[in-house]
Amino acid sequence: MHPKVRRKAMSTMAIMLAQAKLLQDFDVDYCFSMVRGDFVDNGVALRTYRYYHMDFGCTLWRADRGERFDLWVLHNSRADLMREMSLWVNSPG
């Protein structure tokens, strides 16, 4: 993200716009994403990405590099998406 727009909720707005577009164009019942475990642990998944449901997904590893990391599945239901959109529509400003 460009330094001039950091800390201005651009990530949150981009994700919510993408989810609204999915709901509008494809009439989805759920939106999913996968993130590293630290995004869940430090609250980014909820606070920034606005996903309310988080479940452990899998552990990935690269044998050649000796790296292992967990991925979590984030998901919002249609009701979650509608609630989020109503918050944006009814927010002051």
C-alpha positions as CSV (number, residue, x, y, z in Angstrom):
1,M,0.0,0.0,0.0
2,H,1.3,3.5,-0.8
3,P,2.7,5.3,2.2
4,K,0.3,8.2,1.7
5,V,-2.8,6.0,2.2
6,R,-1.5,3.8,4.9
7,R,-3.6,3.8,8.2
8,K,-6.6,5.2,6.4
9,A,-8.6,2.0,6.3
10,M,-7.9,1.4,2.6
11,S,-7.4,-2.4,3.2
12,T,-10.7,-2.7,5.0
13,M,-12.5,-0.7,2.3
14,A,-11.0,-2.7,-0.5
15,I,-12.0,-6.0,1.1
16,M,-15.5,-4.8,1.8
17,L,-15.9,-3.5,-1.7
18,A,-14.7,-6.8,-3.1
19,Q,-17.2,-8.7,-0.9
20,A,-20.0,-6.4,-1.9
21,K,-19.2,-6.9,-5.6
22,L,-19.2,-10.7,-5.1
23,L,-22.6,-10.5,-3.5
24,Q,-24.0,-8.2,-6.2
25,D,-22.6,-10.0,-9.2
26,F,-22.6,-13.6,-8.2
27,D,-25.1,-13.7,-5.3
28,V,-22.7,-15.6,-3.1
29,D,-23.6,-17.3,0.2
30,Y,-20.1,-17.1,1.6
31,C,-16.8,-15.3,1.1
32,F,-13.5,-17.1,2.0
33,S,-9.9,-16.2,2.4
34,M,-6.8,-17.9,3.7
35,V,-4.2,-16.1,5.9
36,R,-1.3,-16.9,8.1
37,G,-1.9,-17.6,11.7
38,D,-0.4,-14.3,12.9
39,F,-3.1,-12.4,11.1
40,V,-5.6,-14.2,13.3
41,D,-3.5,-13.9,16.5
42,N,-3.0,-10.2,16.2
43,G,-6.5,-9.3,15.2
44,V,-5.9,-8.3,11.6
45,A,-8.4,-10.9,10.3
46,L,-11.2,-9.4,12.3
47,R,-10.3,-5.7,12.6
48,T,-8.9,-5.1,9.1
49,Y,-10.2,-7.9,6.9
50,R,-13.6,-7.9,8.7
51,Y,-13.9,-11.7,8.7
52,Y,-15.9,-13.0,11.7
53,H,-15.3,-16.7,11.4
54,M,-11.8,-18.2,11.6
55,D,-10.8,-21.9,11.4
56,F,-7.5,-23.6,11.2
57,G,-7.0,-24.7,7.6
58,C,-3.7,-26.4,7.0
59,T,0.0,-26.4,7.6
60,L,2.2,-25.7,4.6
61,W,5.9,-26.5,4.4
62,R,8.7,-26.1,1.9
63,A,11.0,-29.0,2.4
64,D,13.8,-27.3,0.4
65,R,13.8,-24.3,2.7
66,G,12.7,-25.9,6.0
67,E,9.8,-23.5,6.3
68,R,6.5,-24.4,7.9
69,F,3.5,-22.1,8.5
70,D,-0.1,-22.5,9.3
71,L,-2.9,-21.1,7.2
72,W,-6.3,-20.2,8.6
73,V,-9.6,-20.2,6.6
74,L,-11.6,-17.0,7.1
75,H,-15.2,-16.9,6.1
76,N,-18.2,-14.6,6.2
77,S,-21.7,-15.7,5.6
78,R,-24.3,-13.8,3.5
79,A,-25.8,-12.4,6.8
80,D,-22.3,-11.2,7.8
81,L,-21.8,-9.5,4.5
82,M,-25.2,-7.8,4.7
83,R,-24.5,-6.6,8.3
84,E,-21.2,-5.2,7.2
85,M,-22.7,-3.3,4.3
86,S,-25.5,-1.9,6.5
87,L,-22.7,-0.5,8.9
88,W,-21.1,1.3,5.9
89,V,-24.3,2.7,4.6
90,N,-25.4,3.9,8.1
91,S,-22.1,5.3,9.2
92,P,-21.8,9.0,9.8
93,G,-19.9,11.1,7.4
